[in-house]
């Protein structure tokens, strides 16, 4: 292909692309407005609320913020410890039933959160499958802070495992083979070669996991209940505002905090992804 022919094709391609942009722009702008207007309205309402500072610093809001931060962080730590080996096993291993394990990991992503809550309650509740055994050793999970952590872990861990599995799969297995021939142990190979190379995926998965745990509502409500200071996370506190007939300004304050937290996490994720790509 000559330079002149390539130039004509590029010109034709540009000529096609510009009208398409003009055609799609109005519908795209309409959808962006639909997505952005509710959030802008909420922030506008919050900015014009003279009691916003008092609402944010109220015991009701602070208790929910504190509990959400603690439980979602614990859920992330549990996922890091147990989800990382599972992600590696799914990425590298070959064993009977792997397809079913893979399916099981993905299920919480598509399940309604309320179904997840019912499943946890049936398994670990006082009258659940493991309820009598747990009662014998004096352990009660349902409607406790521990139940919040379990519910958050159940719904958020798949996001981490799925992301990290893709990261492990992207690491060339030849690196592990070469290191093994040089006498490195499997754990040393994992810590010194595989994990550093898959680090961008681990970081991204951790952010997604923590953000999903922070926003969890349905499974927590059914399995842990909605008790202030014990199981009432920020999403549950928003629900509690309407159930208890409190002022809606409290719900707006909590919602603004959650939106800002989610936006910051997504921004960090995008910046990290960009810097990682630039590094390569």
C-alpha positions as CSV (number, residue, x, y, z in Angstrom):
1,X,0.0,0.0,0.0
2,X,1.4,3.4,-1.0
3,X,1.5,6.4,1.2
4,X,-1.0,8.2,-1.0
5,X,-3.5,5.3,-0.7
6,X,-3.0,5.1,3.0
7,X,-3.6,8.9,3.2
8,X,-6.9,8.5,1.3
9,X,-8.1,5.7,3.6
10,X,-7.2,7.8,6.7
11,X,-9.1,10.7,5.3
12,X,-12.1,8.6,4.5
13,X,-12.0,7.1,8.0
14,X,-11.9,10.6,9.6
15,X,-14.7,11.6,7.4
16,X,-16.8,8.7,8.6
17,X,-15.9,9.2,12.2
18,X,-16.8,12.9,12.5
19,X,-20.5,12.4,11.4
20,X,-20.8,9.5,13.8
21,X,-19.6,11.6,16.6
22,X,-22.1,14.3,15.7
23,X,-24.9,11.7,15.5
24,X,-24.1,10.0,18.8
25,X,-23.4,13.2,20.8
26,X,-27.0,14.2,21.5
27,X,-28.0,10.8,22.8
28,X,-24.8,10.5,24.8
29,X,-25.3,13.9,26.3
30,X,-28.8,13.0,27.3
31,X,-27.7,9.9,29.1
32,X,-24.9,11.7,30.8
33,X,-27.4,14.3,32.0
34,X,-29.6,11.5,33.3
35,X,-26.7,10.0,35.2
36,X,-25.4,13.2,36.6
37,X,-28.6,15.2,37.4
38,X,-29.6,13.1,40.5
39,X,-26.1,13.4,41.9
40,X,-25.9,17.1,41.2
41,X,-29.3,17.6,42.8
42,X,-28.2,15.8,45.9
43,X,-25.0,17.8,46.2
44,X,-27.0,21.0,45.6
45,X,-29.4,20.1,48.4
46,X,-26.5,19.3,50.7
47,X,-24.7,22.6,49.9
48,X,-27.8,24.6,50.7
49,X,-28.4,22.8,54.0
50,X,-27.2,25.0,56.9
51,X,-27.3,21.9,59.2
52,X,-24.9,19.8,57.0
53,X,-21.9,20.1,59.3
54,X,-24.1,19.2,62.3
55,X,-25.6,16.2,60.5
56,X,-22.2,14.9,59.4
57,X,-20.8,15.2,63.0
58,X,-23.9,13.7,64.6
59,X,-23.6,10.4,66.5
60,X,-25.9,8.7,64.1
61,X,-23.7,9.5,61.1
62,X,-20.3,9.0,62.9
63,X,-21.3,5.6,64.2
64,X,-22.3,4.5,60.8
65,X,-19.1,5.9,59.2
66,X,-16.9,4.3,61.9
67,X,-18.5,0.9,61.6
68,X,-18.4,0.9,57.7
69,X,-14.7,1.8,57.7
70,X,-13.8,-0.9,60.2
71,X,-15.9,-3.7,58.8
72,X,-15.1,-3.1,55.1
73,X,-11.4,-3.0,55.9
74,X,-11.6,-6.3,57.8
75,X,-13.5,-7.8,54.9
76,X,-10.7,-6.7,52.6
77,X,-8.0,-8.1,54.8
78,X,-9.9,-11.5,54.9
79,X,-10.2,-11.4,51.2
80,X,-6.5,-10.7,50.7
81,X,-5.5,-13.6,52.9
82,X,-7.9,-16.2,51.5
83,X,-8.8,-14.8,48.1
84,X,-5.3,-14.4,46.8
85,X,-4.4,-18.2,47.0
86,X,-7.7,-19.0,45.4
87,X,-7.2,-16.6,42.6
88,X,-3.7,-18.1,41.9
89,X,-5.2,-21.6,42.0
90,X,-7.8,-20.7,39.5
91,X,-5.3,-19.0,37.3
92,X,-2.6,-21.7,37.3
93,X,-4.2,-24.9,38.6
94,X,-6.1,-27.7,36.8
95,X,-8.2,-29.9,39.0
96,X,-11.5,-31.7,38.9
97,X,-14.5,-29.3,39.4
98,X,-12.5,-26.2,38.6
99,X,-15.3,-24.9,36.4
100,X,-17.8,-25.2,39.3
101,X,-15.4,-23.4,41.7
102,X,-15.0,-20.7,39.1
103,X,-18.8,-20.4,38.8
104,X,-19.2,-20.4,42.6
105,X,-16.8,-17.5,42.9
106,X,-18.7,-15.5,40.3
107,X,-22.2,-16.2,41.6
108,X,-22.3,-13.4,44.3
109,X,-21.6,-10.9,41.6
110,X,-24.9,-11.6,39.8
111,X,-27.0,-12.8,42.8
112,X,-29.3,-10.2,44.4
113,X,-27.8,-9.1,47.7
114,X,-30.9,-10.2,49.5
115,X,-30.4,-13.8,48.3
116,X,-26.9,-13.7,49.6
117,X,-28.2,-12.5,53.0
118,X,-30.8,-15.3,53.1
119,X,-28.1,-17.9,52.2
120,X,-25.8,-16.6,55.0
121,X,-28.6,-16.7,57.5
122,X,-29.6,-20.2,56.5
123,X,-26.0,-21.4,56.9
124,X,-24.8,-19.5,59.9
125,X,-28.0,-18.3,61.7
126,X,-29.0,-19.7,65.1
127,X,-31.4,-22.0,63.3
128,X,-29.2,-22.5,60.3
129,X,-27.3,-25.5,59.1
130,X,-24.3,-24.8,61.3
131,X,-26.3,-22.9,64.0
132,X,-26.4,-25.8,66.6
133,X,-22.7,-26.5,66.2
134,X,-21.8,-22.8,66.6
135,X,-24.1,-22.6,69.6
136,X,-22.3,-25.5,71.3
137,X,-19.0,-23.6,71.2
138,X,-20.7,-20.3,72.2
139,X,-20.4,-18.6,68.9
140,X,-23.3,-16.4,67.6
141,X,-22.9,-14.8,64.2
142,X,-26.2,-13.6,63.0
143,X,-27.1,-10.0,63.9
144,X,-23.7,-9.2,65.2
145,X,-20.8,-7.0,63.8
146,X,-19.1,-10.3,62.7
147,X,-22.2,-10.9,60.5
148,X,-21.6,-7.5,58.8
149,X,-18.0,-8.6,58.0
150,X,-19.1,-11.9,56.7
151,X,-21.8,-10.4,54.5
152,X,-19.4,-7.8,53.1
153,X,-16.8,-10.4,52.4
154,X,-19.3,-12.7,50.7
155,X,-20.4,-10.1,48.2
156,X,-17.1,-8.2,47.7
157,X,-14.5,-11.0,47.5
158,X,-15.5,-12.1,44.0
159,X,-14.5,-8.7,42.6
160,X,-11.0,-9.1,44.1
161,X,-10.6,-12.8,43.1
162,X,-11.7,-12.2,39.5
163,X,-9.4,-9.2,39.0
164,X,-6.4,-10.8,40.6
165,X,-6.9,-14.1,38.7
166,X,-6.7,-12.1,35.4
167,X,-3.5,-10.5,36.8
168,X,-1.9,-13.9,37.6
169,X,-2.9,-15.2,34.1
170,X,-1.1,-12.3,32.5
171,X,2.2,-13.3,34.1
172,X,4.2,-15.5,31.8
173,X,4.5,-19.0,33.3
174,X,8.0,-19.2,31.9
175,X,9.3,-16.8,34.6
176,X,8.2,-19.3,37.2
177,X,9.8,-22.2,35.3
178,X,13.1,-20.4,35.1
179,X,13.1,-19.5,38.8
180,X,12.3,-23.1,39.7
181,X,15.2,-24.4,37.7
182,X,17.4,-22.0,39.6
183,X,16.3,-23.6,42.9
184,X,13.7,-21.1,44.1
185,X,11.0,-22.5,46.3
186,X,7.3,-22.2,45.1
187,X,6.5,-19.6,47.8
188,X,9.6,-17.6,47.0
189,X,8.7,-17.6,43.3
190,X,5.2,-16.4,44.2
191,X,6.4,-13.6,46.5
192,X,9.4,-12.4,44.5
193,X,8.2,-12.9,40.9
194,X,4.5,-13.6,40.4
195,X,3.0,-11.2,43.0
196,X,5.2,-8.1,42.0
197,X,4.3,-8.7,38.3
198,X,0.6,-9.0,39.1
199,X,0.7,-6.1,41.6
200,X,-1.4,-3.7,39.5
201,X,-4.3,-6.2,39.4
202,X,-3.9,-6.9,43.1
203,X,-4.2,-3.2,43.9
204,X,-7.2,-2.7,41.5
205,X,-8.9,-5.7,42.9
206,X,-8.4,-4.5,46.5
207,X,-10.0,-1.1,45.7
208,X,-12.9,-2.8,44.0
209,X,-13.4,-5.2,46.9
210,X,-13.2,-2.4,49.6
211,X,-15.6,-0.2,47.6
212,X,-18.1,-3.0,47.2
213,X,-17.9,-3.9,50.9
214,X,-18.4,-0.3,51.8
215,X,-21.6,-0.1,49.7
216,X,-23.1,-3.4,50.7
217,X,-26.7,-3.2,51.9
218,X,-29.0,-6.2,51.1
219,X,-27.0,-9.1,52.5
220,X,-26.0,-7.1,55.6
221,X,-29.6,-6.1,56.3
222,X,-30.9,-9.7,56.3
223,X,-28.0,-11.4,58.0
224,X,-26.9,-8.7,60.4
225,X,-29.9,-6.5,60.9
226,X,-29.9,-2.7,61.3
227,X,-28.7,-1.8,64.8
228,X,-27.0,1.5,65.4
229,X,-23.4,1.1,66.6
230,X,-23.4,-2.6,66.1
231,X,-24.5,-3.5,62.5
232,X,-25.7,-0.2,61.1
233,X,-23.3,0.6,58.3
234,X,-23.7,3.8,56.2
235,X,-26.0,2.2,53.6
236,X,-28.1,0.8,56.4
237,X,-28.1,4.1,58.2
238,X,-29.6,5.7,55.1
239,X,-32.4,3.1,55.1
240,X,-32.8,3.7,58.8
241,X,-33.4,7.4,58.3
242,X,-36.6,6.6,56.4
243,X,-37.7,3.8,58.6
244,X,-37.4,5.9,61.7
245,X,-38.9,9.0,60.3
246,X,-35.7,11.0,60.8
247,X,-35.0,14.1,58.7
248,X,-34.0,13.3,55.2
249,X,-31.0,15.6,55.6
250,X,-29.2,12.8,57.5
251,X,-29.6,10.5,54.5
252,X,-28.3,13.2,52.2
253,X,-25.2,13.7,54.4
254,X,-24.5,10.0,54.4
255,X,-25.1,9.7,50.7
256,X,-22.8,12.6,49.9
257,X,-20.0,10.9,51.9
258,X,-20.5,7.6,50.1
259,X,-20.5,9.3,46.7
260,X,-17.3,11.2,47.5
261,X,-15.6,8.0,48.8
262,X,-16.6,6.1,45.7
263,X,-15.4,8.9,43.4
264,X,-12.1,9.1,45.1
265,X,-11.6,5.3,45.0
266,X,-12.4,5.3,41.3
267,X,-10.1,8.2,40.6
268,X,-7.2,6.4,42.4
269,X,-7.9,3.3,40.4
270,X,-7.9,5.2,37.1
271,X,-4.7,7.1,37.9
272,X,-3.0,3.9,39.1
273,X,-4.1,2.1,35.9
274,X,-2.8,5.0,33.8
275,X,0.6,5.1,35.6
276,X,0.9,1.3,35.4
277,X,0.3,1.3,31.6
278,X,2.8,4.2,31.2
279,X,5.4,2.2,33.1
280,X,5.2,-0.6,30.6
